[in-house]
Amino acid sequence: LRVMGVRSSSASVSATVEPITPGKEFRVTLALQPNTPDGALHGQIAITTDDPVQQTVSLPFYGIVGSFRG
């Protein structure tokens, strides 16, 4: 299996992928863009592979942006 690319449906979230064990294990990293407004954030990450059966894997993400005191 090879991961060909990864993309986010949200302009506020970037996604990158790097192999840990080529062909078996990969690290997908999501990063929040600077100046993203406070509030709820959600979208989908699309991971494209060379698997002929499942070429795209979609994963949802959700978060809350802001400064919180606990």
mmJSON file of the N, C-alpha and C atoms, coordinates in Angstrom:
{"data_MODEL":{"atom_site":{
"group_PDB":["ATOM","ATOM","ATOM","ATOM","ATOM","ATOM","ATOM","ATOM","ATOM","ATOM","ATOM","ATOM","ATOM","ATOM","ATOM","ATOM","ATOM","ATOM","ATOM","ATOM","ATOM","ATOM","ATOM","ATOM","ATOM","ATOM","ATOM","ATOM","ATOM","ATOM","ATOM","ATOM","ATOM","ATOM","ATOM","ATOM","ATOM","ATOM","ATOM","ATOM","ATOM","ATOM","ATOM","ATOM","ATOM","ATOM","ATOM","ATOM","ATOM","ATOM","ATOM","ATOM","ATOM","ATOM","ATOM","ATOM","ATOM","ATOM","ATOM","ATOM","ATOM","ATOM","ATOM","ATOM","ATOM","ATOM","ATOM","ATOM","ATOM","ATOM","ATOM","ATOM","ATOM","ATOM","ATOM","ATOM","ATOM","ATOM","ATOM","ATOM","ATOM","ATOM","ATOM","ATOM","ATOM","ATOM","ATOM","ATOM","ATOM","ATOM","ATOM","ATOM","ATOM","ATOM","ATOM","ATOM","ATOM","ATOM","ATOM","ATOM","ATOM","ATOM","ATOM","ATOM","ATOM","ATOM","ATOM","ATOM","ATOM","ATOM","ATOM","ATOM","ATOM","ATOM","ATOM","ATOM","ATOM","ATOM","ATOM","ATOM","ATOM","ATOM","ATOM","ATOM","ATOM","ATOM","ATOM","ATOM","ATOM","ATOM","ATOM","ATOM","ATOM","ATOM","ATOM","ATOM","ATOM","ATOM","ATOM","ATOM","ATOM","ATOM","ATOM","ATOM","ATOM","ATOM","ATOM","ATOM","ATOM","ATOM","ATOM","ATOM","ATOM","ATOM","ATOM","ATOM","ATOM","ATOM","ATOM","ATOM","ATOM","ATOM","ATOM","ATOM","ATOM","ATOM","ATOM","ATOM","ATOM","ATOM","ATOM","ATOM","ATOM","ATOM","ATOM","ATOM","ATOM","ATOM","ATOM","ATOM","ATOM","ATOM","ATOM","ATOM","ATOM","ATOM","ATOM","ATOM","ATOM","ATOM","ATOM","ATOM","ATOM","ATOM","ATOM","ATOM","ATOM","ATOM","ATOM","ATOM","ATOM","ATOM","ATOM","ATOM","ATOM","ATOM","ATOM","ATOM","ATOM","ATOM"],
"id":[1,2,3,4,5,6,7,8,9,10,11,12,13,14,15,16,17,18,19,20,21,22,23,24,25,26,27,28,29,30,31,32,33,34,35,36,37,38,39,40,41,42,43,44,45,46,47,48,49,50,51,52,53,54,55,56,57,58,59,60,61,62,63,64,65,66,67,68,69,70,71,72,73,74,75,76,77,78,79,80,81,82,83,84,85,86,87,88,89,90,91,92,93,94,95,96,97,98,99,100,101,102,103,104,105,106,107,108,109,110,111,112,113,114,115,116,117,118,119,120,121,122,123,124,125,126,127,128,129,130,131,132,133,134,135,136,137,138,139,140,141,142,143,144,145,146,147,148,149,150,151,152,153,154,155,156,157,158,159,160,161,162,163,164,165,166,167,168,169,170,171,172,173,174,175,176,177,178,179,180,181,182,183,184,185,186,187,188,189,190,191,192,193,194,195,196,197,198,199,200,201,202,203,204,205,206,207,208,209,210],
"type_symbol":["N","C","C","N","C","C","N","C","C","N","C","C","N","C","C","N","C","C","N","C","C","N","C","C","N","C","C","N","C","C","N","C","C","N","C","C","N","C","C","N","C","C","N","C","C","N","C","C","N","C","C","N","C","C","N","C","C","N","C","C","N","C","C","N","C","C","N","C","C","N","C","C","N","C","C","N","C","C","N","C","C","N","C","C","N","C","C","N","C","C","N","C","C","N","C","C","N","C","C","N","C","C","N","C","C","N","C","C","N","C","C","N","C","C","N","C","C","N","C","C","N","C","C","N","C","C","N","C","C","N","C","C","N","C","C","N","C","C","N","C","C","N","C","C","N","C","C","N","C","C","N","C","C","N","C","C","N","C","C","N","C","C","N","C","C","N","C","C","N","C","C","N","C","C","N","C","C","N","C","C","N","C","C","N","C","C","N","C","C","N","C","C","N","C","C","N","C","C","N","C","C","N","C","C","N","C","C","N","C","C"],
"label_atom_id":["N","CA","C","N","CA","C","N","CA","C","N","CA","C","N","CA","C","N","CA","C","N","CA","C","N","CA","C","N","CA","C","N","CA","C","N","CA","C","N","CA","C","N","CA","C","N","CA","C","N","CA","C","N","CA","C","N","CA","C","N","CA","C","N","CA","C","N","CA","C","N","CA","C","N","CA","C","N","CA","C","N","CA","C","N","CA","C","N","CA","C","N","CA","C","N","CA","C","N","CA","C","N","CA","C","N","CA","C","N","CA","C","N","CA","C","N","CA","C","N","CA","C","N","CA","C","N","CA","C","N","CA","C","N","CA","C","N","CA","C","N","CA","C","N","CA","C","N","CA","C","N","CA","C","N","CA","C","N","CA","C","N","CA","C","N","CA","C","N","CA","C","N","CA","C","N","CA","C","N","CA","C","N","CA","C","N","CA","C","N","CA","C","N","CA","C","N","CA","C","N","CA","C","N","CA","C","N","CA","C","N","CA","C","N","CA","C","N","CA","C","N","CA","C","N","CA","C","N","CA","C","N","CA","C","N","CA","C","N","CA","C","N","CA","C"],
"label_alt_id":[null,null,null,null,null,null,null,null,null,null,null,null,null,null,null,null,null,null,null,null,null,null,null,null,null,null,null,null,null,null,null,null,null,null,null,null,null,null,null,null,null,null,null,null,null,null,null,null,null,null,null,null,null,null,null,null,null,null,null,null,null,null,null,null,null,null,null,null,null,null,null,null,null,null,null,null,null,null,null,null,null,null,null,null,null,null,null,null,null,null,null,null,null,null,null,null,null,null,null,null,null,null,null,null,null,null,null,null,null,null,null,null,null,null,null,null,null,null,null,null,null,null,null,null,null,null,null,null,null,null,null,null,null,null,null,null,null,null,null,null,null,null,null,null,null,null,null,null,null,null,null,null,null,null,null,null,null,null,null,null,null,null,null,null,null,null,null,null,null,null,null,null,null,null,null,null,null,null,null,null,null,null,null,null,null,null,null,null,null,null,null,null,null,null,null,null,null,null,null,null,null,null,null,null,null,null,null,null,null,null],
"label_comp_id":["LEU","LEU","LEU","ARG","ARG","ARG","VAL","VAL","VAL","MET","MET","MET","GLY","GLY","GLY","VAL","VAL","VAL","ARG","ARG","ARG","SER","SER","SER","SER","SER","SER","SER","SER","SER","ALA","ALA","ALA","SER","SER","SER","VAL","VAL","VAL","SER","SER","SER","ALA","ALA","ALA","THR","THR","THR","VAL","VAL","VAL","GLU","GLU","GLU","PRO","PRO","PRO","ILE","ILE","ILE","THR","THR","THR","PRO","PRO","PRO","GLY","GLY","GLY","LYS","LYS","LYS","GLU","GLU","GLU","PHE","PHE","PHE","ARG","ARG","ARG","VAL","VAL","VAL","THR","THR","THR","LEU","LEU","LEU","ALA","ALA","ALA","LEU","LEU","LEU","GLN","GLN","GLN","PRO","PRO","PRO","ASN","ASN","ASN","THR","THR","THR","PRO","PRO","PRO","ASP","ASP","ASP","GLY","GLY","GLY","ALA","ALA","ALA","LEU","LEU","LEU","HIS","HIS","HIS","GLY","GLY","GLY","GLN","GLN","GLN","ILE","ILE","ILE","ALA","ALA","ALA","ILE","ILE","ILE","THR","THR","THR","THR","THR","THR","ASP","ASP","ASP","ASP","ASP","ASP","PRO","PRO","PRO","VAL","VAL","VAL","GLN","GLN","GLN","GLN","GLN","GLN","THR","THR","THR","VAL","VAL","VAL","SER","SER","SER","LEU","LEU","LEU","PRO","PRO","PRO","PHE","PHE","PHE","TYR","TYR","TYR","GLY","GLY","GLY","ILE","ILE","ILE","VAL","VAL","VAL","GLY","GLY","GLY","SER","SER","SER","PHE","PHE","PHE","ARG","ARG","ARG","GLY","GLY","GLY"],
"label_asym_id":["A","A","A","A","A","A","A","A","A","A","A","A","A","A","A","A","A","A","A","A","A","A","A","A","A","A","A","A","A","A","A","A","A","A","A","A","A","A","A","A","A","A","A","A","A","A","A","A","A","A","A","A","A","A","A","A","A","A","A","A","A","A","A","A","A","A","A","A","A","A","A","A","A","A","A","A","A","A","A","A","A","A","A","A","A","A","A","A","A","A","A","A","A","A","A","A","A","A","A","A","A","A","A","A","A","A","A","A","A","A","A","A","A","A","A","A","A","A","A","A","A","A","A","A","A","A","A","A","A","A","A","A","A","A","A","A","A","A","A","A","A","A","A","A","A","A","A","A","A","A","A","A","A","A","A","A","A","A","A","A","A","A","A","A","A","A","A","A","A","A","A","A","A","A","A","A","A","A","A","A","A","A","A","A","A","A","A","A","A","A","A","A","A","A","A","A","A","A","A","A","A","A","A","A","A","A","A","A","A","A"],
"label_entity_id":["1","1","1","1","1","1","1","1","1","1","1","1","1","1","1","1","1","1","1","1","1","1","1","1","1","1","1","1","1","1","1","1","1","1","1","1","1","1","1","1","1","1","1","1","1","1","1","1","1","1","1","1","1","1","1","1","1","1","1","1","1","1","1","1","1","1","1","1","1","1","1","1","1","1","1","1","1","1","1","1","1","1","1","1","1","1","1","1","1","1","1","1","1","1","1","1","1","1","1","1","1","1","1","1","1","1","1","1","1","1","1","1","1","1","1","1","1","1","1","1","1","1","1","1","1","1","1","1","1","1","1","1","1","1","1","1","1","1","1","1","1","1","1","1","1","1","1","1","1","1","1","1","1","1","1","1","1","1","1","1","1","1","1","1","1","1","1","1","1","1","1","1","1","1","1","1","1","1","1","1","1","1","1","1","1","1","1","1","1","1","1","1","1","1","1","1","1","1","1","1","1","1","1","1","1","1","1","1","1","1"],
"label_seq_id":[1,1,1,2,2,2,3,3,3,4,4,4,5,5,5,6,6,6,7,7,7,8,8,8,9,9,9,10,10,10,11,11,11,12,12,12,13,13,13,14,14,14,15,15,15,16,16,16,17,17,17,18,18,18,19,19,19,20,20,20,21,21,21,22,22,22,23,23,23,24,24,24,25,25,25,26,26,26,27,27,27,28,28,28,29,29,29,30,30,30,31,31,31,32,32,32,33,33,33,34,34,34,35,35,35,36,36,36,37,37,37,38,38,38,39,39,39,40,40,40,41,41,41,42,42,42,43,43,43,44,44,44,45,45,45,46,46,46,47,47,47,48,48,48,49,49,49,50,50,50,51,51,51,52,52,52,53,53,53,54,54,54,55,55,55,56,56,56,57,57,57,58,58,58,59,59,59,60,60,60,61,61,61,62,62,62,63,63,63,64,64,64,65,65,65,66,66,66,67,67,67,68,68,68,69,69,69,70,70,70],
"pdbx_PDB_ins_code":[null,null,null,null,null,null,null,null,null,null,null,null,null,null,null,null,null,null,null,null,null,null,null,null,null,null,null,null,null,null,null,null,null,null,null,null,null,null,null,null,null,null,null,null,null,null,null,null,null,null,null,null,null,null,null,null,null,null,null,null,null,null,null,null,null,null,null,null,null,null,null,null,null,null,null,null,null,null,null,null,null,null,null,null,null,null,null,null,null,null,null,null,null,null,null,null,null,null,null,null,null,null,null,null,null,null,null,null,null,null,null,null,null,null,null,null,null,null,null,null,null,null,null,null,null,null,null,null,null,null,null,null,null,null,null,null,null,null,null,null,null,null,null,null,null,null,null,null,null,null,null,null,null,null,null,null,null,null,null,null,null,null,null,null,null,null,null,null,null,null,null,null,null,null,null,null,null,null,null,null,null,null,null,null,null,null,null,null,null,null,null,null,null,null,null,null,null,null,null,null,null,null,null,null,null,null,null,null,null,null],
"Cartn_x":[0.844,0.0,0.884,0.544,1.225,0.194,0.524,-0.309,0.174,-0.716,-0.363,-0.501,-1.389,-1.589,-2.665,-2.759,-3.753,-4.199,-5.507,-6.004,-7.143,-7.311,-8.35,-9.448,-10.677,-11.803,-11.903,-11.138,-11.186,-9.924,-10.099,-8.946,-8.199,-8.837,-8.211,-7.321,-7.363,-6.597,-5.764,-4.452,-3.591,-3.305,-3.017,-2.747,-1.498,-0.64,0.554,0.638,1.384,1.566,3.042,3.539,4.911,4.93,5.75,5.824,6.61,6.114,6.832,7.503,6.696,7.183,6.618,7.43,6.9,6.041,4.869,3.941,3.05,3.328,2.55,2.021,2.838,2.461,2.822,1.857,2.035,1.563,2.161,1.722,1.041,-0.214,-0.955,-0.994,-0.546,-0.495,-1.431,-2.296,-3.174,-2.64,-2.683,-2.212,-3.223,-3.471,-4.385,-3.642,-4.242,-3.621,-3.667,-2.657,-2.678,-3.909,-4.365,-5.495,-6.82,-6.942,-8.227,-9.174,-10.365,-11.287,-11.738,-12.055,-12.563,-13.902,-14.152,-15.427,-15.227,-16.317,-16.284,-15.68,-14.937,-14.263,-14.484,-14.911,-15.108,-14.877,-14.615,-14.379,-14.007,-13.415,-13.011,-11.559,-10.849,-9.526,-9.677,-9.164,-9.203,-7.781,-7.597,-6.3,-6.412,-5.581,-5.609,-4.482,-4.818,-3.867,-3.812,-2.893,-2.831,-3.612,-4.404,-5.226,-6.353,-6.431,-7.47,-8.883,-9.028,-10.344,-10.836,-9.941,-10.321,-9.266,-9.484,-8.505,-8.521,-9.657,-9.763,-10.389,-9.747,-10.265,-10.605,-11.837,-12.267,-12.463,-11.89,-11.995,-12.503,-13.496,-13.996,-13.079,-13.065,-12.397,-13.284,-13.096,-13.878,-13.003,-13.126,-12.382,-13.038,-12.587,-13.047,-11.814,-11.83,-10.706,-10.985,-10.002,-10.168,-9.264,-9.254,-8.504,-9.468,-9.14,-10.018,-9.268,-9.963,-9.389,-10.124,-9.353,-9.999,-9.662],
"Cartn_y":[-1.18,0.0,1.236,2.174,3.472,4.562,5.526,6.708,7.733,8.14,9.04,10.51,10.784,12.165,12.251,13.435,13.688,15.14,15.38,16.759,16.963,18.204,18.586,19.34,19.157,19.891,21.308,21.603,22.916,23.716,24.965,25.837,26.152,25.951,26.236,25.102,23.959,22.794,22.266,22.149,21.527,20.096,19.242,17.834,17.403,16.658,16.096,14.623,13.862,12.436,12.101,11.218,10.733,9.245,8.482,7.047,6.778,5.867,5.386,4.06,3.122,1.872,1.828,2.131,2.232,1.027,1.341,0.316,-0.247,0.127,-0.441,0.598,1.566,2.499,3.928,4.836,6.226,7.146,8.313,9.316,10.445,10.705,11.825,12.917,14.111,15.229,16.33,16.789,17.918,19.129,20.285,21.515,22.627,23.383,24.52,25.716,26.381,27.548,28.75,29.611,30.832,31.679,32.393,33.317,32.628,31.347,30.672,31.247,31.661,32.252,31.242,31.763,30.92,30.302,29.125,28.458,27.012,26.367,24.955,24.83,23.765,23.498,22.025,21.745,20.358,20.219,19.003,18.731,17.281,17.021,15.669,15.687,14.616,14.386,13.282,13.514,12.508,12.001,10.703,10.06,9.227,9.527,8.775,7.743,6.529,5.42,4.783,3.838,3.084,1.767,1.591,0.393,0.423,-0.556,-0.532,-0.694,-1.263,-1.47,-0.222,0.445,1.644,2.732,3.495,4.502,5.737,6.022,7.178,6.75,7.151,6.916,8.282,8.479,9.758,9.604,10.547,10.55,11.904,11.919,13.201,13.747,15.081,15.691,16.787,17.064,18.075,18.679,19.965,20.627,21.932,22.479,23.796,24.674,25.799,26.726,27.847,28.177,29.29,29.138,30.152,30.122,29.773,28.74,28.266,28.233,28.535,28.432,27.326,26.489,25.364,25.237],
"Cartn_z":[0.0,0.0,0.0,-0.86,-0.865,-0.671,0.174,0.34,-0.674,-1.548,-2.646,-2.239,-1.276,-0.852,0.214,0.783,1.818,1.68,1.881,1.779,2.772,3.159,4.106,3.369,3.817,3.218,3.782,4.828,5.479,5.166,4.769,4.522,5.818,6.963,8.257,8.761,8.097,8.538,7.378,7.609,6.599,7.029,6.067,6.352,5.595,6.287,5.665,6.044,5.256,5.524,5.364,6.235,6.118,6.451,5.727,6.011,7.294,8.101,9.276,8.907,8.435,7.863,6.449,5.428,4.063,3.679,3.135,2.696,3.792,5.079,6.172,7.156,7.497,8.559,8.148,8.348,7.954,9.07,9.17,10.144,9.366,9.712,9.147,10.218,9.849,10.785,10.307,11.202,10.921,11.663,11.031,11.669,11.436,12.471,12.408,11.819,10.873,10.243,11.184,11.129,11.954,11.645,12.642,12.511,12.19,12.528,12.379,13.425,13.041,14.013,15.066,16.263,17.342,16.952,17.486,17.252,16.856,16.518,16.119,14.732,14.552,13.282,12.944,11.734,11.337,9.845,9.436,8.026,7.823,6.678,6.297,5.829,6.135,5.592,4.557,3.35,2.295,2.076,2.279,2.075,0.808,-0.177,-1.429,-1.417,-1.887,-1.888,-3.271,-3.419,-4.668,-4.575,-3.54,-3.379,-4.408,-5.293,-6.33,-5.774,-4.572,-3.98,-3.254,-2.554,-1.793,-2.045,-3.107,-3.509,-2.62,-1.996,-1.105,0.211,1.308,2.647,3.229,3.664,4.24,5.74,6.477,7.937,8.399,9.276,9.778,10.877,11.018,12.161,12.725,14.02,14.714,15.797,16.002,17.067,17.432,18.55,18.993,19.113,18.437,18.428,19.41,20.219,21.155,22.363,23.181,24.432,25.561,26.289,27.348,28.669,29.719,31.065,31.791,32.449,33.101,34.561],
"occupancy":[1.0,1.0,1.0,1.0,1.0,1.0,1.0,1.0,1.0,1.0,1.0,1.0,1.0,1.0,1.0,1.0,1.0,1.0,1.0,1.0,1.0,1.0,1.0,1.0,1.0,1.0,1.0,1.0,1.0,1.0,1.0,1.0,1.0,1.0,1.0,1.0,1.0,1.0,1.0,1.0,1.0,1.0,1.0,1.0,1.0,1.0,1.0,1.0,1.0,1.0,1.0,1.0,1.0,1.0,1.0,1.0,1.0,1.0,1.0,1.0,1.0,1.0,1.0,1.0,1.0,1.0,1.0,1.0,1.0,1.0,1.0,1.0,1.0,1.0,1.0,1.0,1.0,1.0,1.0,1.0,1.0,1.0,1.0,1.0,1.0,1.0,1.0,1.0,1.0,1.0,1.0,1.0,1.0,1.0,1.0,1.0,1.0,1.0,1.0,1.0,1.0,1.0,1.0,1.0,1.0,1.0,1.0,1.0,1.0,1.0,1.0,1.0,1.0,1.0,1.0,1.0,1.0,1.0,1.0,1.0,1.0,1.0,1.0,1.0,1.0,1.0,1.0,1.0,1.0,1.0,1.0,1.0,1.0,1.0,1.0,1.0,1.0,1.0,1.0,1.0,1.0,1.0,1.0,1.0,1.0,1.0,1.0,1.0,1.0,1.0,1.0,1.0,1.0,1.0,1.0,1.0,1.0,1.0,1.0,1.0,1.0,1.0,1.0,1.0,1.0,1.0,1.0,1.0,1.0,1.0,1.0,1.0,1.0,1.0,1.0,1.0,1.0,1.0,1.0,1.0,1.0,1.0,1.0,1.0,1.0,1.0,1.0,1.0,1.0,1.0,1.0,1.0,1.0,1.0,1.0,1.0,1.0,1.0,1.0,1.0,1.0,1.0,1.0,1.0,1.0,1.0,1.0,1.0,1.0,1.0],
"B_iso_or_equiv":[0.0,0.0,0.0,0.0,0.0,0.0,0.0,0.0,0.0,0.0,0.0,0.0,0.0,0.0,0.0,0.0,0.0,0.0,0.0,0.0,0.0,0.0,0.0,0.0,0.0,0.0,0.0,0.0,0.0,0.0,0.0,0.0,0.0,0.0,0.0,0.0,0.0,0.0,0.0,0.0,0.0,0.0,0.0,0.0,0.0,0.0,0.0,0.0,0.0,0.0,0.0,0.0,0.0,0.0,0.0,0.0,0.0,0.0,0.0,0.0,0.0,0.0,0.0,0.0,0.0,0.0,0.0,0.0,0.0,0.0,0.0,0.0,0.0,0.0,0.0,0.0,0.0,0.0,0.0,0.0,0.0,0.0,0.0,0.0,0.0,0.0,0.0,0.0,0.0,0.0,0.0,0.0,0.0,0.0,0.0,0.0,0.0,0.0,0.0,0.0,0.0,0.0,0.0,0.0,0.0,0.0,0.0,0.0,0.0,0.0,0.0,0.0,0.0,0.0,0.0,0.0,0.0,0.0,0.0,0.0,0.0,0.0,0.0,0.0,0.0,0.0,0.0,0.0,0.0,0.0,0.0,0.0,0.0,0.0,0.0,0.0,0.0,0.0,0.0,0.0,0.0,0.0,0.0,0.0,0.0,0.0,0.0,0.0,0.0,0.0,0.0,0.0,0.0,0.0,0.0,0.0,0.0,0.0,0.0,0.0,0.0,0.0,0.0,0.0,0.0,0.0,0.0,0.0,0.0,0.0,0.0,0.0,0.0,0.0,0.0,0.0,0.0,0.0,0.0,0.0,0.0,0.0,0.0,0.0,0.0,0.0,0.0,0.0,0.0,0.0,0.0,0.0,0.0,0.0,0.0,0.0,0.0,0.0,0.0,0.0,0.0,0.0,0.0,0.0,0.0,0.0,0.0,0.0,0.0,0.0],
"pdbx_formal_charge":[null,null,null,null,null,null,null,null,null,null,null,null,null,null,null,null,null,null,null,null,null,null,null,null,null,null,null,null,null,null,null,null,null,null,null,null,null,null,null,null,null,null,null,null,null,null,null,null,null,null,null,null,null,null,null,null,null,null,null,null,null,null,null,null,null,null,null,null,null,null,null,null,null,null,null,null,null,null,null,null,null,null,null,null,null,null,null,null,null,null,null,null,null,null,null,null,null,null,null,null,null,null,null,null,null,null,null,null,null,null,null,null,null,null,null,null,null,null,null,null,null,null,null,null,null,null,null,null,null,null,null,null,null,null,null,null,null,null,null,null,null,null,null,null,null,null,null,null,null,null,null,null,null,null,null,null,null,null,null,null,null,null,null,null,null,null,null,null,null,null,null,null,null,null,null,null,null,null,null,null,null,null,null,null,null,null,null,null,null,null,null,null,null,null,null,null,null,null,null,null,null,null,null,null,null,null,null,null,null,null],
"auth_seq_id":[1,1,1,2,2,2,3,3,3,4,4,4,5,5,5,6,6,6,7,7,7,8,8,8,9,9,9,10,10,10,11,11,11,12,12,12,13,13,13,14,14,14,15,15,15,16,16,16,17,17,17,18,18,18,19,19,19,20,20,20,21,21,21,22,22,22,23,23,23,24,24,24,25,25,25,26,26,26,27,27,27,28,28,28,29,29,29,30,30,30,31,31,31,32,32,32,33,33,33,34,34,34,35,35,35,36,36,36,37,37,37,38,38,38,39,39,39,40,40,40,41,41,41,42,42,42,43,43,43,44,44,44,45,45,45,46,46,46,47,47,47,48,48,48,49,49,49,50,50,50,51,51,51,52,52,52,53,53,53,54,54,54,55,55,55,56,56,56,57,57,57,58,58,58,59,59,59,60,60,60,61,61,61,62,62,62,63,63,63,64,64,64,65,65,65,66,66,66,67,67,67,68,68,68,69,69,69,70,70,70],
"auth_comp_id":["LEU","LEU","LEU","ARG","ARG","ARG","VAL","VAL","VAL","MET","MET","MET","GLY","GLY","GLY","VAL","VAL","VAL","ARG","ARG","ARG","SER","SER","SER","SER","SER","SER","SER","SER","SER","ALA","ALA","ALA","SER","SER","SER","VAL","VAL","VAL","SER","SER","SER","ALA","ALA","ALA","THR","THR","THR","VAL","VAL","VAL","GLU","GLU","GLU","PRO","PRO","PRO","ILE","ILE","ILE","THR","THR","THR","PRO","PRO","PRO","GLY","GLY","GLY","LYS","LYS","LYS","GLU","GLU","GLU","PHE","PHE","PHE","ARG","ARG","ARG","VAL","VAL","VAL","THR","THR","THR","LEU","LEU","LEU","ALA","ALA","ALA","LEU","LEU","LEU","GLN","GLN","GLN","PRO","PRO","PRO","ASN","ASN","ASN","THR","THR","THR","PRO","PRO","PRO","ASP","ASP","ASP","GLY","GLY","GLY","ALA","ALA","ALA","LEU","LEU","LEU","HIS","HIS","HIS","GLY","GLY","GLY","GLN","GLN","GLN","ILE","ILE","ILE","ALA","ALA","ALA","ILE","ILE","ILE","THR","THR","THR","THR","THR","THR","ASP","ASP","ASP","ASP","ASP","ASP","PRO","PRO","PRO","VAL","VAL","VAL","GLN","GLN","GLN","GLN","GLN","GLN","THR","THR","THR","VAL","VAL","VAL","SER","SER","SER","LEU","LEU","LEU","PRO","PRO","PRO","PHE","PHE","PHE","TYR","TYR","TYR","GLY","GLY","GLY","ILE","ILE","ILE","VAL","VAL","VAL","GLY","GLY","GLY","SER","SER","SER","PHE","PHE","PHE","ARG","ARG","ARG","GLY","GLY","GLY"],
"auth_asym_id":["A","A","A","A","A","A","A","A","A","A","A","A","A","A","A","A","A","A","A","A","A","A","A","A","A","A","A","A","A","A","A","A","A","A","A","A","A","A","A","A","A","A","A","A","A","A","A","A","A","A","A","A","A","A","A","A","A","A","A","A","A","A","A","A","A","A","A","A","A","A","A","A","A","A","A","A","A","A","A","A","A","A","A","A","A","A","A","A","A","A","A","A","A","A","A","A","A","A","A","A","A","A","A","A","A","A","A","A","A","A","A","A","A","A","A","A","A","A","A","A","A","A","A","A","A","A","A","A","A","A","A","A","A","A","A","A","A","A","A","A","A","A","A","A","A","A","A","A","A","A","A","A","A","A","A","A","A","A","A","A","A","A","A","A","A","A","A","A","A","A","A","A","A","A","A","A","A","A","A","A","A","A","A","A","A","A","A","A","A","A","A","A","A","A","A","A","A","A","A","A","A","A","A","A","A","A","A","A","A","A"],
"auth_atom_id":["N","CA","C","N","CA","C","N","CA","C","N","CA","C","N","CA","C","N","CA","C","N","CA","C","N","CA","C","N","CA","C","N","CA","C","N","CA","C","N","CA","C","N","CA","C","N","CA","C","N","CA","C","N","CA","C","N","CA","C","N","CA","C","N","CA","C","N","CA","C","N","CA","C","N","CA","C","N","CA","C","N","CA","C","N","CA","C","N","CA","C","N","CA","C","N","CA","C","N","CA","C","N","CA","C","N","CA","C","N","CA","C","N","CA","C","N","CA","C","N","CA","C","N","CA","C","N","CA","C","N","CA","C","N","CA","C","N","CA","C","N","CA","C","N","CA","C","N","CA","C","N","CA","C","N","CA","C","N","CA","C","N","CA","C","N","CA","C","N","CA","C","N","CA","C","N","CA","C","N","CA","C","N","CA","C","N","CA","C","N","CA","C","N","CA","C","N","CA","C","N","CA","C","N","CA","C","N","CA","C","N","CA","C","N","CA","C","N","CA","C","N","CA","C","N","CA","C","N","CA","C","N","CA","C","N","CA","C","N","CA","C","N","CA","C"],
"pdbx_PDB_model_num":[1,1,1,1,1,1,1,1,1,1,1,1,1,1,1,1,1,1,1,1,1,1,1,1,1,1,1,1,1,1,1,1,1,1,1,1,1,1,1,1,1,1,1,1,1,1,1,1,1,1,1,1,1,1,1,1,1,1,1,1,1,1,1,1,1,1,1,1,1,1,1,1,1,1,1,1,1,1,1,1,1,1,1,1,1,1,1,1,1,1,1,1,1,1,1,1,1,1,1,1,1,1,1,1,1,1,1,1,1,1,1,1,1,1,1,1,1,1,1,1,1,1,1,1,1,1,1,1,1,1,1,1,1,1,1,1,1,1,1,1,1,1,1,1,1,1,1,1,1,1,1,1,1,1,1,1,1,1,1,1,1,1,1,1,1,1,1,1,1,1,1,1,1,1,1,1,1,1,1,1,1,1,1,1,1,1,1,1,1,1,1,1,1,1,1,1,1,1,1,1,1,1,1,1,1,1,1,1,1,1]
}}}
